[in-house]
Amino acid sequence: MLIPYEQQQAALNVVESLGYHFPSEMNALIDHTDTLIHQLSHHYHLIGGINNNVVLELHHRLLGGESTSQLSLEQLAWFRSQSQTLNDDTGITILKSEAHLLYLCAHITLQHGEAVSPLRWYFDIHLLITETSIDWNLVVDQAVALGWTFAIEQTLIRTVDFFSTPVPAWIYTQLQDRRPAQENVSRVRRLQGQDPRWEKVLFGLRALSFTQAIRLIFAWAFPAPKYIRHRYNIQREWMVWFYYFYRWYEAGRALVVYVWKRLIERINRSSR
């Protein structure tokens, strides 16, 4: 659910009164009232319903967190203005097709990265394009305004590759010709890698002070044993401490690969 930014706490209070709550394993990792965590978050993740089988996400932003530059509150206001109510008994309000398409593309390419995005997310885009009417001129105009032209282009290309989705050929030319000079194309390329976790982590840490960054890194490196047991599906009789070393090893290996790729990228750029 996308809720108004200024009503996020009120919305959280409402769903908590209905029995929804933060998963216990996440409570072991973070304090949801921590302003530092809130800076890097764009939604609340809760569970509830019968046997806690319902997952409810309250999004007060669409991408990134409080201090990221991917989508400002002013830009978010445009998405909120692009809404429509379903003509059925539910009366649910959803995004219009153009805004929905832009978000679905950015969710893959800017939020998660192509390599770790499941095929069904691309199929969502395919269904949106084939089952609704799209104003492609509006899509291009807003992609330019948001600085998402490369992200939208790349996601549409992959969707067409997967499903032969009917995307007009002129869309790619427009996205390329009207690409803003300040658009962060390199970030999209780095997120296309097989393991984009460090690109996302470092992107978030840039928004924090040195002290805040150290505090967050410490919380990530030394979470509560309860979280470790959940994260790595450790049986009750197994020792937890070994998995801390495994966690650090995996993160360190990914960091070395990330730094190496960034170095190669910088060398290639300087040699042009």
Sequence and secondary structure as in RCSB ss.txt:
>XXXX:A:sequence
MLIPYEQQQAALNVVESLGYHFPSEMNALIDHTDTLIHQLSHHYHLIGGINNNVVLELHHRLLGGESTSQLSLEQ
LAWFRSQSQTLNDDTGITILKSEAHLLYLCAHITLQHGEAVSPLRWYFDIHLLITETSIDWNLVVDQAVALGWTF
AIEQTLIRTVDFFSTPVPAWIYTQLQDRRPAQENVSRVRRLQGQDPRWEKVLFGLRALSFTQAIRLIFAWAFPAP
KYIRHRYNIQREWMVWFYYFYRWYEAGRALVVYVWKRLIERINRSSR
>XXXX:A:secstr
 B  GGGHHHHHHHHHHTT B  HHHHTT  TT HHHHHH SEEEEEESGGG EEEEEES SSS TT SSS HHH
HHHHHHSEEE SSSS  EEE HHHHHHHHHHIIIIII GGGS HHHHHHHHHHHHHS   HHHHHHHHHHHT HH
HHHHHHHHHHHHH     THHHHHHHHT  TT  HHHHHHHTSS  HHHHHHHHHTTS HHHHHHHHHHHHS  H
HHHHHHTT  TTS SHHHHHHHHHHHHHHHHHHHHHHHHHHHHHHT 
